[in-house]
Structures are given as C-alpha cells and as structure tokens.
Amino acid sequence: MSVTWLVTGANRGIGLALVKQLVQDSSNVILAACRSPEKADDLKALGNSVHVFKLDVGDPESISASVEPARAILGDKGLDYLVNNAGIAEKNENAFKFDHASALHVLQVNVLGPALVSQTYLPFLEVPGRRGVIMNISSSLGAFSVGKISGLAPSYSMSKAALNMLGAKQAVEKPNLIPFTVCPGWVQTDMGGAEAAIKPEDSAAALVKLAKSVTKEHVGKFLQRDGTSTGY
C-alpha cells in the first residue's frame, strides 16, 4: 500500500530536502505544497510521485481551496503524514522593537497556518488504516530555556512556542492521531544561514526517520530530530 505525505513549504529549504528524501522510497505518494507551484522547478524535476500544488499557509482561503486538488490526488486514500513545515522569521527586531504587521504575519504563517492546515486535513488523517501523524516543525528558539538566554528573533520564537503548545493541544483533542513538534536543528537554509551546522539533507533524513518511528508515546511532545524529548 502506498504511503501518503503532505509537506507544506516544500519548494525550498527543509521542505525541499524532505521531498527529496521521500522520493527515494517508491511507495511514497508526496503532496508538495507551496505558494507558487509555477515556480517550483526543483520539485517538478523529482518525478511522478511528487504532486506539486498550491497551498499558502498564510492565507486561509488558499488552505481551503487546496482541499479539492489534494482530494483529486489522494482519492479516498487519506493521509499518513502531515508535515507542517512552512515558516518565516523577521530578523530585524527585538523584544521592544516590533513591526506590528510583520509580527502578525509571522504568527499567521507559523502558528495559525499549521493549526488551520491540520484542521482542514483532519478528515484525510482520520481515514481508517492511516498513520495519522502530524509533524509540526518547530525550533528550540520556542523553548523557554533558550528564550531566557537569547534575544534572537522574538516574534519567530513566540510563534514556535505557540506551535509547541498547538501540538500539545492537538494531542489532547485527537488521541487517535500522533501529533508532535520537533526541532530540525540549526540548518543551512535561507533562514538558518550558510554558517549553520547541519545540511538540509541530513536534517531531512533524521526527520523522516523520526516521523516513521513515532508512536503514541510521543504524542504531544516537543522532540529533537533524534527523537529525544525537549522541555518546553
């Protein structure tokens, strides 16, 4: 039986690396969601198992409109894995210097977007016989232990702390599913920068391995990419 995945923010960074990792297994059917499918040449080059479609996590109407294309691809198969990966950061700020509109956009994309995507695709995740895994890509910057010592990217940090709480709340509401949040590490992406310690392909390999291995024991937890539990 095929294994079905939906990855948001799939056109670059960790999202693209995840899709590249997933295509190595021919049993995977991959829904690669991004804002501008017409520009996603790297995704389109990966073969027929990758279905590129429009889903902008910052736009509730786009999320809603994505359901029919997804249903056309999946039919009645449902979803094994939803990877809420898309995210943004505003770097030119501190705890006393916010651009209100920019901070709200960060929260919309990083928290409310994943919440609405999860809500919208819940019927796919609850199809009998499917894994029903929701992997929310978070960050250690969203942990209070890190927040107390780093002033970096406060709106991003707040959004990831909220995303961690979303994963915990999802676990309470839907104990039949396996929702959790995970820090992918400091990764060499547009956001992480070239000086970051981890290559995207290495982070993606660890994340795919983790998604496949999680059980009810991991529900609602905030994990590192190696599966170890991290405090909020």
N, C-alpha and C positions, 0 to 999 in steps of 0.2 A: 504494500500500500504506500502511496506517495505521502510525503511529509510536507506540510504546508507552513510557510513562513510569510509574515508581513513585516517589512522593515521600513520605518519612516526615516526621512533624511538620508536616503540610500544613494544619493548621487555623488557624495564626496566623503572624505574623512573616514571615520569609523564605520559609518553606514555602508559606504562603497566597499571597504575591506571586509565587512561582514558578508555582503553579497558574493564577493569573490571567493570567500571561504566556503560558502554554502553551495556554490555551483560545482564544487569538487565532488559532491555526492549526488549522483544521478537520480536518487529517489526524492530529492527536494524540489518542490514547486515554490518559487520565490516571487512574492509580490513586492516589487521595489518601488516605494512611494517617494515622490519628490515634488517640489513646487513647479518645476519646468521640465516635463518629460521630453519636450522637443530639443532640449539642450543636453540631455543625458547620454551623450555618445558612449561614454565609458561603460554605462550599464547595458546599452543596446548591443554592445560588442560581445557580451558574455554568453549569448546563446539563447535557445528557445525556452529553457527552464526559467528564465528571468522575464517577468512581466512588468514592464515599466508603466506606471500610471500616476495620474496627478492626485496629490494629497498635500495640501499646505496646512500643517498643524496649527498655524497661527490664524487660520480662517475657518470658523465653524461651518460656513456654507460649503467650503471646499471639502471638509471632512464628511459632511452629509452626502455631497454629490459623489464621493468616491465609492460609495457602497455598491452601486449598480455595476460599475466596471469590475470591482472585486468579485461580485457575485457571478458575473459573466465568466471570469477566470476559474473560480473555485467550484461553481455549481453548488451541489449540496455537500461538498467535502468538509467544509468547516476549516477552522484554523487550529494548528498545533501550537504555533508560536507567534505571539505579537511582540515585536521589539520596538519599544518607544525610544527611539534613538535621537530624533531630530532635536537640536538645541542651539541656542545662541548665547552670546555673552556681550555685555557692554563693559569695556575695559577702562574707559576714561571717567572714572567715578570713584568716590569713596563714601563712607557711611554718612557723611554730612554734605555730600555733593552729588545729587542725583538729577538727571534729566527725567522728569516725571513720565513723559510719553515713552521714552526709551526703556525705563524700568518696567512700565506696564507691559510693553511688548515682550520683554524677556520673560515676565511671569506668564503671559498668554501662551507663548511658544513652549516654555519649559515645564509648565505645570498644568494649566488649563487645557492645553492641546492634548497632552497624553491622557488626561482624565477623559476628555471628550472622545478621543480615538478609542480608548478602552470601552467606554460606554457604547459607542456606535457599533463596535465589532464584537460586543459581548455575545450576540446570537451565534456568531461564527465560532467563537471559542467554546461555547457550551454544546456544540454538536456532539452527540454521544460517540465515544471511541476516540476523541481527540485529546491531546495532552492538556490543552488549556493553559499554557504558560504565558504569563505577561512579564517580560523582562524590561524594566524601566532603567534606562541608562542614566545614572546619577553621577555624583562626584564626591570625593572626600571633602571638598570645599563646603559641602552641605552638612557636614558633621560639626557639632558644637565644639568638639575637642580641637578641630582645626580652625574653626571660625574665631576662637578666642586668641589665636596667635597669628592670624593672617588677615590683613585688611583688604586682600585682593578681591576684586570683582564682587562687591556686596550684593547687587541685585541678582547676579548669577548664583551666588552662594545661597541667598534666601530662597531662590527658586528651587534649588536642588534639595534644600532642607524640606521644603514643602512637598517635593516629589517623593522624598523618602517617606513622609507621612502618608501620601497618597497610596503608596504600596502597602503600608500597614493597614490602612482603611479598606483597601480592596480585599485584603486577606480576611478581614472581619466580615465583610458583606458577602463574599463569594468563596466560602471554604472549599467548594468543589473545584476551584481553579488553583493555579500556582502562580500568584503574583509576587514579585520581589523586586528590589532595586539593587543596582550593582555599580561600583566604581570601576571603570575600564582601565584606570591608571592614567599617568601623565603621558599623553600620546602625541606623536608628531603629526599634527593636523593644522589646519589654518587657525584653529582656536588654541591648540596647545603650543604651537610654535616649533620651529626646527630644532630647538635645543632640548626638547622633551626627551625623556629617557626610553620611551617604548615606541616601536614601529607599529603602524596601524595593523599590519597583517598578524603581528604577534598578539596584540590585544584582541583582535577579532577571533583568532583561533582559540584563545582562552575563553572568550565569551560564548562561543558556540558550544564548546565542550561543557561549560557550566550550564547553559540552557538545557542541554540534553540530559544532564545528570541530576538536576534539582528534583526534589521530592517534597512531600507535604512538610517535611522537617524544615524546609527553607522558606515556607510561606510567610510573607510579610516582613522578611528580614532585609537588612542592608548588608550586602556582601562585597568583598573584594573579588576580583576576577578569578582568583584561585579557589573561590568558594568559602574562604574563611569569613566569619561573621564580624561585622564592624559596628561599633556602637554609634547611636545617633548623635 
